[in-house]
Amino acid sequence: MSGRTTPPPGHDGGAARPTVTVCRGCCCGTPKVSRLDHTAQLADLRQSLARVATIRTSTCLDACEHANVIVIQPSAQGRQAGGRPVWLGLVNDPDAAIDITAWVTAGGPGITDPPEVLDLYTFTPPRRVRQALDD
């Protein structure tokens, strides 16, 4: 035996996983966007995607007019297949997290098309905003 361990199924140590960035700053994740349990939304995403994606938070993605914002960045394989980060805004419906989870679990950008319902949330932020995550 070489001493090398095999990661559990669906886990690659983070190197090739999609990244889900959840904005939780000046507007997103605050009482400014009522009718949503922000803590529960983030906890649900973390629990549902723990084995397949890296989940992180940002204090502000500078797209406040679209609060709550979630950005799905492709895995290394997804990027090689042409996948680009997908910006989702106005993610204020608890059921949206279910659709996001299903898509990311299936591979996310570049691997599989998002559920059509996510088209309702997709937006293109100004270049100055997206450069930090797109590069």
FENWOVEN-V938198 format. One record per run of one state. SS is the DSSP state (helix for helix, strand for strand, loop for the rest). FROM is the first residue (numbers start at 0). LEN is the number of residues. Records with the same first field share a line. If there is no record, write none. Layout:
SS=FROM-LEN + FROM-LEN
This chain:
loop=0-17 + 23-14 + 49-3 + 58-5 + 66-3 + 73-2 + 80-5 + 88-5 + 106-9 + 120-1 + 123-3 + 134-1
strand=17-6 + 52-6 + 69-4 + 85-3 + 121-2
helix=37-12 + 63-3 + 75-5 + 93-13 + 115-5 + 126-8
